[in-house]
Amino acid sequence: AQSVAQPEDQVNVAEGNPLTVKCTYSVSGNPYLFWYVQYPNRGLQFLLKYITGDNLVKGSYGFEAEFNKSQTSFHLKKPSALVSDSALYFCAVYFSGGYNKLIFGAGTRLAVHP
Amino acid sequence: KAGVTQTPRYLIKTRGQQVTLSCSPISGHRSVSWYQQTPGQGLQFLFEYFSETQRNKGNFPGRFSGRQFSNSRSEMNVSTLELGDSALYLCASSLVRNEQFFGPGTRLTVL
C-alpha cells in the first residue's frame, strides 16, 4: 500500500537558519511526490513536485526538495527561513492506480521564530 | 487565469441536515477531486470526477456523494449530517494526472 510519513509534528527554526521538513514514502513503482503548504484558513498551495529527472527539485518561495530513492525520502529544505514561512506543510504521493488521488502525510507545522 | 473557487466558504448546519458544496475548477481542467481535512484524520480523499463520471472513491459512507456537470463544475453532497462531518472540504482540479490545484476550501461546522 502506498503511504507517506512525516515524522515530525512540528519543526522550530530561527529566522535566517536553514530548515528541513522530513518526508518518507512507500510506493510501488516510481513515485510522484509533492509538497504543499497551507496557511491558516486557506487551501493547499503547491510548492514543488518530483516526477523524474534531477533528484534536487526547486520550487516556489525558495523551497527545494531532495529525492533520495535509496532512503525513500523527499525532504523539503530552504537555505534561509523567513517568519512568513510559518505554516503547515504536507508531503503527498500520487496514487499510481490510474486516478487523480493524492495520499497525504499527516502534516508538519513549521514555526519560524524571529 | 482564475484559480479554483469553492462556495460557500463557511457553513453551519445541524445534525441530520444535508449540505451541498460547490467547486468550480480552473478553466480547461476536467478533473475535480474532493478531500476532507480534519485535525484527527488529516487529509483524506473523498472522490474524483472526470468528464462527469466518478473515477474513484475513497473510504467514506454513502452519505457522501458528488457529481460533475458538463462545464466541469462539481458539487458534493453530504446527507444526514453527523458531528464528525465537521471539517474543511477541499476541492482540487487538474489538467494532467499528477498536479492538482486546490481551492480555499469550505469549512463545514455541524452542531
Boltz contact constraints between the chains, C-beta under 6 A:
constraints:
  - contact:
      token1: [A, 32]
      token2: [B, 98]
      max_distance: 6.0
  - contact:
      token1: [A, 42]
      token2: [B, 104]
      max_distance: 6.0
  - contact:
      token1: [A, 43]
      token2: [B, 90]
      max_distance: 6.0
  - contact:
      token1: [A, 43]
      token2: [B, 102]
      max_distance: 6.0
  - contact:
      token1: [A, 43]
      token2: [B, 103]
      max_distance: 6.0
  - contact:
      token1: [A, 43]
      token2: [B, 104]
      max_distance: 6.0
  - contact:
      token1: [A, 43]
      token2: [B, 105]
      max_distance: 6.0
  - contact:
      token1: [A, 44]
      token2: [B, 102]
      max_distance: 6.0
  - contact:
      token1: [A, 94]
      token2: [B, 98]
      max_distance: 6.0
  - contact:
      token1: [A, 99]
      token2: [B, 48]
      max_distance: 6.0
  - contact:
      token1: [A, 99]
      token2: [B, 55]
      max_distance: 6.0
  - contact:
      token1: [A, 99]
      token2: [B, 56]
      max_distance: 6.0
  - contact:
      token1: [A, 100]
      token2: [B, 31]
      max_distance: 6.0
  - contact:
      token1: [A, 100]
      token2: [B, 33]
      max_distance: 6.0
  - contact:
      token1: [A, 100]
      token2: [B, 48]
      max_distance: 6.0
  - contact:
      token1: [A, 100]
      token2: [B, 94]
      max_distance: 6.0
  - contact:
      token1: [A, 100]
      token2: [B, 97]
      max_distance: 6.0
  - contact:
      token1: [A, 101]
      token2: [B, 45]
      max_distance: 6.0
  - contact:
      token1: [A, 101]
      token2: [B, 56]
      max_distance: 6.0
  - contact:
      token1: [A, 104]
      token2: [B, 43]
      max_distance: 6.0
  - contact:
      token1: [A, 106]
      token2: [B, 42]
      max_distance: 6.0
